[in-house]
């Protein structure tokens, strides 16, 4: 099939590779504009652009793909299908109706659960045992189109937002190629989403990672894993930001001491929460490298009674 591929971040790269390796002709890769990044504000290509250029695929980077001139540009490629994976822009009706086989979206949740921009992190934060990927026939809504296929993935007890991202990227790539074959062969089944089961999650911002120590340790531990590697869960220690990358839960303690270090020795730090104690295992103090707690304590000792946050 002649395919226009729309995607931007790392999550979409594996699907682009899978579509190409399956023998489809990707006639155009559409991605977000380049952005300056880092201290030197050097221009950085989106990951999908980098991969497309490796394959010799033409790249198109409109600021707003819905603009009439952008729609006209896409139309000249006469796509059989448009594949959309974490593109970052909403498509117009003209684009949705353009391809022979429609626009197919690869979404990192088991729709209708977790429509929106951050389904992977929320699956970990909420303690879901199973996540997955959905291929969907796109319509004018946000992740509201008919479900074509779904593939489940069982989360590990220590699953992080980063590890789930990698797993679902692989699952999504395989599922997309299978869905494309089913559509082309006329075997695809389209199932309307149950609106009564729909949930929506918005984009995560850095401030969402600020730890509320009055919450149970179990919830905080899931937040830490869900926001690893971005935007990260954090608190403050002696006026400096302290990122927490890994922790575990120890039963007990007094909720009245929430936010206070109640366990401290040369190898470990335990912080009281609204329920149980959070044992810090991997942390990063502002201006320092990420390290294990025992390594941190060798150069920065702390004592019981110190308050965080």
N, C-alpha and C positions, 0 to 999 in steps of 0.2 A: 504493500500500500504506500501511497504518497502521504507522508506524515509531516505536519508542522508540530514541533515539540516546544512546549512552553514550560519553562521552569527556571529557577534561580539558584537555590542553595545546594549544598552537598547532598542533601536528601534526594534530589532529583537526578543526580549524575548517574547513579546505577541504573535507573530506568532508561535514561537516554542510551546508555551502553547496551542494555538488553534489547531495546527496540532495533538498534543498528545491527546487532549480532543475529537477530532473528530474521534479517534479510529485508527489512522494510527500508524504503527510501526516505530518509529524513531530509526534506528539501529546504527546511528553514528551522533554525533554533531561535526562539524569541525569549529574551530574558530582560531583567531589569537593567537600567543604565549603570555604567561603572561608577564606583564611589571612591573618594579618597579615604584612606584608612591609615591608622598609626600616627606616631608623632610627626613623621615627615609629610603626612597627608599625601603619600604616594597613591596614585590611582591603581585600584585593584579590580581585576575582572571578576565577575560572578563565576562560581565554580562551573555552572552549565556552559558559560561562554568558553571557558578554558577547554573543557572536554569537546565541545563542538568544533572548535578550531583544530584540535588534534585530529578529528575525523575529516577535516576539510569541509564542514557544514557551514553554510552562510549563516551569519548571526545578525539579528535585528533587535535593537534596544530602544523601543519607544518609551517616552515618559508616561504617556497615556494611550494604551492600545485601543481604547474605545473611540478615539478621534477618527473622523471620516477618512482622513488621508492614510491612517494606519490600517483601517479596515480594507481600503482599496489596495494597499500594498500586499496584505495577506491574500486577498482574493486572487491575485495574479498567479499564485502558486498552485491553485486548483487542488487543494488537499483532499484526500479520501477521508482522513481523520485528523483531528487535533488532539494531542495528548497533553494534559496539563498536570504538572506536579509541583506544588508549592511555588507557583509563579509569582504571586503577590499582587496581582491586579484582577479586577472584576471584568469579565468579558461581556461585550454587548450582545444583544439579540442577533444582530447581523453576523457576528462571528460564530455564535452558537449554531446558527442555521447554515453556515457556509459549507462544512464538509459533508460528503456523501453519507458517511457513517456517524456523523455527529462529533461532539467534543467529549472525551472521556477523561475524567479526573481520577487521580490516584491519591486517596486521602488516608492519613495515618491514624485511623480509628475505625471501630466497628459501628458505622453509622446506623441509626441517627444519633448515637452517643458521641459527644465531643465534636460537634460542628465548630468550625472556627480555626484560629491561628496556632494554638498550642496544645493539640491533643496528646502529644507524646508525654510532655512533662506532667500534664494533669492525670494521666493514667497512673504514673508513679506516685504523685502527691496524694491521690485519693486511695491508694492501696489496692488498685485493681489487680486481680490475679491473672486476668486475660486481657490482652489488647489485640490489635490486628490492623489490617489494611482493607479498605473498600475501594473497588472500582465503581464509578458512578457515571451515568449519562448526565452531563451538566445541563442545568436550566438557569433561569435568571436569578435564582436565590443563591444564598451562600451555603453550599454543601447540602442542598435540599433535593437534588435530582434522584432519579430512579437508581436503585442499587443493581449492579450487574453481577458482581462476584465479591466474595469476602474470604479472607484467609486469617485465621487466628494465630496468635503467638502467646505462649504462656510466660509470664514474667518470672524471673529468678528472684529469690528473697532479697538479694543485694542489687537488684536492677537499678540503674541510674537513668536519668534522662538521656545521657550520652550513649549508654549501651543500648537502650531501647531504640534510640534514633538509628543506630547502625543496623540493628536486627530488622526493624521494620522497613528500612531502605532496601534491604535484600529481598524481603518478602514482597514488597511493593513492585520491585522490578520484575520478578517472576510472574506475579499475578497480572501485571499489565500486559505482558506478552501473551499470556494465556487468554485474557479477555479479548485482546485484539483478534486472536485466531477464532474465538467463538463468534465474535461479531461478523467477521468476514465470511464465516461458513454458514451464517444464518441460524446458529444454535443459541445465541445469547438470549437470556431471559431477563426481563426488566421488572423489578419489584419496587413498588412505591414505598417510600419510607413512612413509618408509623409516627405521625407528628406527636402523639401523646408520649412517646419515649424520647423525644428530641431534647438534647442539652447543648448549650453553646458555651464555648470558652474563648476569651479574648486574648490578645497578645500579652505576654508577660513583660513587666517592667522591672528594672533593677530593684526598686524599693519593695517589691513584693517579697524579696528574699530576706527582709529584716525579720529576725526571729522574735516571736512573742513568747516569752518564757512562761507565761501563765497557761499556755496550751499543754496538752499531754506530751510526754517525751516521744510516744509512738508517732504522733502527728508531726512533730518537729523532725524526727529522723527521716520520715518519708519526704518532707519538704527538702531536706538536705540532699537526698538522693535525686529527687525530681529536678532540682535546679542545678545539678552537677552535669555538665560544666558551666552552663550559663542559665540565668544570671548569677547564680550561687547564693547560698544562704549565709547570712552574716549577722554578727552582733558587734559589740565594742568592748574592748579591754583597755582600761586606763586611757580612754580617750582616742584609741586607735581602732580602726576597723579590723575585726577578726572574722575571716571567712572560715566556715566549717565545711569540710569536704566529706568527712566520714565520721559516723558515730554509731553507738548502739544504746540499747535501753536496759537499765537496771531497775528492777522494782524497788519501791520504798521511798523514804524521805518524807519531808513535811512540805506540802504545797505553799505554806506561808513563806517559805524561803525561796520561792520561784525567782530564777535569775541569779542566784548566788552559787558560787563554787562551794560545794559541800564535801567533796572528796579531792584531795590533792596530795600526791607523793611524787617521787622522782620519775615515775613512769606513766601516770594517768591524771586526768582531770575529770571530775564529775560535777555536772551542773544540775541543780534542782529545777524541776519544771512544775507545771500545775498538776501533774500526776507522774510519779516516778522520776528517776534520775537519768540524765543523758550523759553517757560516757563518751567524751571526745576522743577520736582516734587519729584524725588527720586534719590539720588546721593550717591557716596562713595568716600571719599578722601583717598588717599594712606595712609595705616596704620590705617584706621578707619573702622567702621562697615557701612554697607549699611543702609541708613536712609532717612526719609522724609526731604524735604528741610527746613521746619520750625524747625525740631529738630536739623538739622545741624547748622542752623543759631544761635541757642541759645548758641552754644559753639564756633562758628567760623564765626563771622559776616563779611560780605563783603560789599563793597560799589560800587555804580554806577561809571563807568569809568574804573573798573578793566578789564584787557584784559585776555582772555583765549587762551590757545593753544601755 
